[in-house]
Amino acid sequence: MEPPPQIVVDGVRKVYETPSGPVEAVARASFTIRRREFVSILGPSGCGKSTLLMMIAGLDPASEGSITVDGAPVTGPRPEFGLVFQDATLLPWKSALENVLFPIRMMRREVAPARERAMRLLDFVGLGGFEGKKPHQLSGGMRQRVAICRALVHDPELLLMDEPFSALDAITRDEMNVALMDIWDAYHKTGVFITHSIREAVFLSDRVLVMAKRPSTVVADVTIPFPRPRDMSIQEDPEFNRICGELRARIEEGYARAGEARGPRRSLKAFA
Amino acid sequence: MTADAARLPAPAAAPAAPGALRMLARRSGTVLMPLGFAVSVLLLWEFLVRFYAVPTVILPAPSVVWARILSAWPFLLTHLVPTTVETVVGFLLSMILGTTLATFLVYGRRFREAVYPTVVFFQLIPKIALAPLFIVWLGIGSESRLAFSVFISFFPVVIATMAGLRAVPPDMLRLCRSLTATEAQVFAAVRFPYALPYIFSGMKIAVTFAMIGVIVGEFITAQAGLGYLILFASSQAETPLILASIATLCVIGLVLYGAVALAEKAMLRWYGSA
């Protein structure tokens, strides 16, 4: 029998009041995410996907609709969520290890028992021996790995990632995707991953939700059939490219539906 | 992942080429050039004063000032102490007051709305004009000089600290909120350390302003201090002593500023901004 979903997003709408009138960040979003499922939310910038993630995290209240995690409505921040942002946002004066332990301190938990877990996490992402380094002594990819360790150190149920690799160069990004995949196979969390990279979404996810802009809604829910563990070679698979093509078509449909037709052809014409 | 490790740059990779000469060459831009310029100005001054036989009471040559410094040294030393002590105390008070006020201004919205415009208003009026008032209120003791010194030097600290406390990346604050950290925790572990580089840049301004405040106070009322000595010497038309006092002031100012700059350097090393 199918277990009940862990995250239920039901008819969620978000409207910001601004001096120039209300702005609709998310028009309507409804979907569910099962326990230990990795779901990417894919869409163009400004489609409200980050807002949606912040609402799931309890950092931004929904204007309408409800979000429940493990049956309980999300009404405010809950420490059992792990967050990863676009920038690593590490404390520059703290060592990698101290940065990983930051949530433990902020949650007023005992630090000593967590230290070992923090060291194991750093080791796991290939930063063994770097625990004493400060962020400026680490590369961008290493910093983001520290941030992922920090999100996992208090053993959260959910890992919420807001475009965590979009500030990295393409090669580092590929490395990070593989690293995240490894973490996934070892730590089994429920993951929500915001991205605007189609290939990244397909490579990492069990399911990809496509969001469109204006109105900002979920326009497609695509299951990615590749078995785990995965490695980079699946990106050569014709099926992989077929799925990517399908997702791209759905994103463009989203534009067309919005009457914007801002696809590549149109913009090329505009340049001609 | 090992690729990343290999890419890690060696900290502060020093060029392999040998030491002293290269060091000197590299330093020439920051040390030798300004030093050379200052010495040339002094030499030109010496030459012009001698060449045109400018009377000492109008403008003494640097060599005459130097001789006066040597002869009046014990005298200068006794007047140097109160000025230095008052400057340091005034500076420390304005640091405490400035950072505290800035913290309240950042945290208390109502307090900010009520108080901040007044704080800014007092910065717009020429503060030196208010110095006699401080004497009226606080008498001719060091209290009035200290109060005026603080009054003149705390504002840069307030502005810098406010900017620093607000410089925390929004995502960092989101993370703290999601971890249900208390505001006191966020202040101690995140906001205040993030503000430190800003606070230090405010300190560098405050330390020079604090000295200005003390000197102005001494001009108005004092029986000791370098400001008093300058006024006294001018009443005697003792121009070499005026310049000797000013030179001593410059040295104190330089030392105090240097101390703050050194502390800042140590802080930045800890902070880890490469």
Interface residues (C-beta under 8 A of the other chain):
Chain A: M54 A57 G58 L59 P77 R78 P79 F81 L83 F85 Q86 D87 T89 L91 P92 W93 F102 P103 R105 M106 M107 R108 V125 G126 L127 G129 F130 K134 P135 H136 Q137 L138 S139 G141 M142 T172 E175 A179
Chain B: M1 T2 A3 D4 A5 R7 L8 P11 P169 D171 M172 R174 L175 C176 R177 S178 L179 T180 A181 Q185 V186 A189 V190 P193 W270 Y271 G272 S273 A274
